[in-house]
Amino acid sequence: MTGIVASPGTAWTSGQYVQTGTAGAAGRTTWTGSAWVGGAAPLAAFDPGGHTIVEVQDYVTNHPDEREAILAAEQAGQNRVTLVSWLQA
């Protein structure tokens, strides 16, 4: 997007974007605080240590591409045996 300045002058938060004239994910753009960039604003990192096992499992079920990162974070943090086993399966 050229010639349009977003307000406020701060980066948009996790997952925010506007849809341009192009349909789907290819048409998403977000404001970094100083420029437009393609895609949605990066999602905030999920910390499994601040969640119950069921909450972590629900999150991973909805974000399967993050399974390895969640496993590593869990092993470095609380290292709950049942959750680690579930993540490794």
Rosetta constraint file for C-alpha pairs under 8 A:
AtomPair CA 1 CA 36 HARMONIC 6.49 0.50
AtomPair CA 5 CA 35 HARMONIC 7.92 0.50
AtomPair CA 6 CA 31 HARMONIC 6.73 0.50
AtomPair CA 6 CA 33 HARMONIC 7.80 0.50
AtomPair CA 8 CA 33 HARMONIC 7.69 0.50
AtomPair CA 9 CA 33 HARMONIC 4.87 0.50
AtomPair CA 9 CA 34 HARMONIC 6.76 0.50
AtomPair CA 10 CA 31 HARMONIC 7.87 0.50
AtomPair CA 10 CA 32 HARMONIC 6.77 0.50
AtomPair CA 10 CA 33 HARMONIC 4.02 0.50
AtomPair CA 10 CA 34 HARMONIC 7.49 0.50
AtomPair CA 11 CA 31 HARMONIC 5.65 0.50
AtomPair CA 11 CA 32 HARMONIC 4.15 0.50
AtomPair CA 11 CA 33 HARMONIC 4.02 0.50
AtomPair CA 11 CA 34 HARMONIC 7.63 0.50
AtomPair CA 12 CA 16 HARMONIC 6.13 0.50
AtomPair CA 12 CA 17 HARMONIC 7.78 0.50
AtomPair CA 12 CA 30 HARMONIC 6.81 0.50
AtomPair CA 12 CA 31 HARMONIC 5.75 0.50
AtomPair CA 12 CA 32 HARMONIC 6.32 0.50
AtomPair CA 12 CA 33 HARMONIC 7.17 0.50
AtomPair CA 12 CA 41 HARMONIC 6.42 0.50
AtomPair CA 13 CA 41 HARMONIC 6.21 0.50
AtomPair CA 13 CA 42 HARMONIC 7.85 0.50
AtomPair CA 14 CA 40 HARMONIC 7.80 0.50
AtomPair CA 14 CA 41 HARMONIC 5.19 0.50
AtomPair CA 14 CA 42 HARMONIC 5.44 0.50
AtomPair CA 14 CA 43 HARMONIC 4.54 0.50
AtomPair CA 14 CA 44 HARMONIC 5.74 0.50
AtomPair CA 15 CA 40 HARMONIC 5.27 0.50
AtomPair CA 15 CA 41 HARMONIC 4.77 0.50
AtomPair CA 15 CA 42 HARMONIC 5.94 0.50
AtomPair CA 15 CA 43 HARMONIC 5.46 0.50
AtomPair CA 16 CA 30 HARMONIC 6.65 0.50
AtomPair CA 16 CA 40 HARMONIC 5.50 0.50
AtomPair CA 16 CA 41 HARMONIC 5.34 0.50
AtomPair CA 17 CA 28 HARMONIC 5.97 0.50
AtomPair CA 17 CA 29 HARMONIC 5.35 0.50
AtomPair CA 17 CA 30 HARMONIC 4.57 0.50
AtomPair CA 17 CA 31 HARMONIC 7.59 0.50
AtomPair CA 17 CA 39 HARMONIC 6.99 0.50
AtomPair CA 17 CA 40 HARMONIC 4.77 0.50
AtomPair CA 17 CA 41 HARMONIC 6.45 0.50
AtomPair CA 18 CA 28 HARMONIC 5.69 0.50
AtomPair CA 18 CA 29 HARMONIC 5.57 0.50
AtomPair CA 18 CA 30 HARMONIC 6.36 0.50
AtomPair CA 18 CA 40 HARMONIC 7.93 0.50
AtomPair CA 19 CA 23 HARMONIC 7.47 0.50
AtomPair CA 19 CA 24 HARMONIC 7.93 0.50
AtomPair CA 19 CA 27 HARMONIC 5.54 0.50
AtomPair CA 19 CA 28 HARMONIC 4.74 0.50
AtomPair CA 19 CA 29 HARMONIC 6.59 0.50
AtomPair CA 20 CA 27 HARMONIC 5.02 0.50
AtomPair CA 20 CA 28 HARMONIC 6.11 0.50
AtomPair CA 20 CA 29 HARMONIC 7.17 0.50
AtomPair CA 21 CA 27 HARMONIC 6.53 0.50
AtomPair CA 22 CA 26 HARMONIC 6.59 0.50
AtomPair CA 22 CA 27 HARMONIC 4.35 0.50
AtomPair CA 22 CA 28 HARMONIC 7.91 0.50
AtomPair CA 23 CA 27 HARMONIC 5.42 0.50
AtomPair CA 24 CA 28 HARMONIC 7.19 0.50
AtomPair CA 25 CA 39 HARMONIC 6.85 0.50
AtomPair CA 26 CA 38 HARMONIC 7.73 0.50
AtomPair CA 26 CA 39 HARMONIC 7.16 0.50
AtomPair CA 27 CA 38 HARMONIC 7.65 0.50
AtomPair CA 27 CA 39 HARMONIC 7.49 0.50
AtomPair CA 28 CA 38 HARMONIC 5.99 0.50
AtomPair CA 28 CA 39 HARMONIC 4.71 0.50
AtomPair CA 28 CA 40 HARMONIC 6.11 0.50
AtomPair CA 29 CA 36 HARMONIC 6.44 0.50
AtomPair CA 29 CA 37 HARMONIC 5.50 0.50
AtomPair CA 29 CA 38 HARMONIC 4.30 0.50
AtomPair CA 29 CA 39 HARMONIC 4.65 0.50
AtomPair CA 29 CA 40 HARMONIC 5.87 0.50
AtomPair CA 30 CA 36 HARMONIC 5.64 0.50
AtomPair CA 30 CA 37 HARMONIC 5.52 0.50
AtomPair CA 30 CA 38 HARMONIC 6.34 0.50
AtomPair CA 30 CA 39 HARMONIC 6.18 0.50
AtomPair CA 30 CA 40 HARMONIC 5.46 0.50
AtomPair CA 30 CA 41 HARMONIC 5.79 0.50
AtomPair CA 31 CA 35 HARMONIC 5.78 0.50
AtomPair CA 31 CA 36 HARMONIC 4.70 0.50
AtomPair CA 31 CA 37 HARMONIC 6.43 0.50
AtomPair CA 31 CA 41 HARMONIC 7.72 0.50
AtomPair CA 32 CA 36 HARMONIC 6.30 0.50
AtomPair CA 32 CA 37 HARMONIC 7.08 0.50
AtomPair CA 32 CA 41 HARMONIC 7.94 0.50
AtomPair CA 46 CA 70 HARMONIC 7.45 0.50
AtomPair CA 47 CA 51 HARMONIC 7.47 0.50
AtomPair CA 47 CA 70 HARMONIC 7.49 0.50
AtomPair CA 47 CA 73 HARMONIC 7.05 0.50
AtomPair CA 48 CA 52 HARMONIC 7.67 0.50
AtomPair CA 48 CA 56 HARMONIC 5.91 0.50
AtomPair CA 48 CA 70 HARMONIC 6.62 0.50
AtomPair CA 48 CA 73 HARMONIC 6.88 0.50
AtomPair CA 48 CA 74 HARMONIC 6.05 0.50
AtomPair CA 49 CA 73 HARMONIC 7.95 0.50
AtomPair CA 49 CA 74 HARMONIC 6.66 0.50
AtomPair CA 49 CA 77 HARMONIC 6.34 0.50
AtomPair CA 49 CA 78 HARMONIC 6.11 0.50
AtomPair CA 51 CA 55 HARMONIC 5.82 0.50
AtomPair CA 51 CA 56 HARMONIC 6.25 0.50
AtomPair CA 52 CA 56 HARMONIC 6.29 0.50
AtomPair CA 53 CA 57 HARMONIC 6.15 0.50
AtomPair CA 53 CA 83 HARMONIC 6.19 0.50
AtomPair CA 54 CA 58 HARMONIC 6.13 0.50
AtomPair CA 55 CA 59 HARMONIC 6.15 0.50
AtomPair CA 56 CA 60 HARMONIC 6.16 0.50
AtomPair CA 57 CA 61 HARMONIC 6.04 0.50
AtomPair CA 57 CA 83 HARMONIC 7.91 0.50
AtomPair CA 58 CA 62 HARMONIC 6.32 0.50
AtomPair CA 59 CA 63 HARMONIC 6.00 0.50
AtomPair CA 60 CA 64 HARMONIC 5.16 0.50
AtomPair CA 60 CA 65 HARMONIC 7.95 0.50
AtomPair CA 60 CA 66 HARMONIC 6.66 0.50
AtomPair CA 60 CA 67 HARMONIC 5.85 0.50
AtomPair CA 60 CA 70 HARMONIC 7.79 0.50
AtomPair CA 63 CA 67 HARMONIC 7.36 0.50
AtomPair CA 66 CA 70 HARMONIC 6.14 0.50
AtomPair CA 67 CA 71 HARMONIC 6.06 0.50
AtomPair CA 67 CA 87 HARMONIC 6.70 0.50
AtomPair CA 68 CA 72 HARMONIC 6.20 0.50
AtomPair CA 68 CA 87 HARMONIC 7.88 0.50
AtomPair CA 69 CA 73 HARMONIC 6.16 0.50
AtomPair CA 70 CA 74 HARMONIC 6.00 0.50
AtomPair CA 71 CA 75 HARMONIC 6.10 0.50
AtomPair CA 71 CA 84 HARMONIC 6.43 0.50
AtomPair CA 71 CA 87 HARMONIC 6.03 0.50
AtomPair CA 71 CA 88 HARMONIC 7.50 0.50
AtomPair CA 72 CA 76 HARMONIC 6.15 0.50
AtomPair CA 73 CA 77 HARMONIC 6.01 0.50
AtomPair CA 74 CA 78 HARMONIC 5.80 0.50
AtomPair CA 74 CA 79 HARMONIC 5.11 0.50
AtomPair CA 74 CA 80 HARMONIC 7.23 0.50
AtomPair CA 74 CA 84 HARMONIC 7.05 0.50
AtomPair CA 75 CA 79 HARMONIC 4.33 0.50
AtomPair CA 75 CA 80 HARMONIC 7.64 0.50
AtomPair CA 75 CA 84 HARMONIC 7.04 0.50
AtomPair CA 79 CA 83 HARMONIC 7.75 0.50
AtomPair CA 79 CA 84 HARMONIC 6.65 0.50
AtomPair CA 80 CA 84 HARMONIC 6.05 0.50
AtomPair CA 81 CA 85 HARMONIC 6.07 0.50
AtomPair CA 82 CA 86 HARMONIC 6.22 0.50
AtomPair CA 83 CA 87 HARMONIC 6.11 0.50
AtomPair CA 84 CA 88 HARMONIC 6.12 0.50
AtomPair CA 85 CA 89 HARMONIC 6.25 0.50
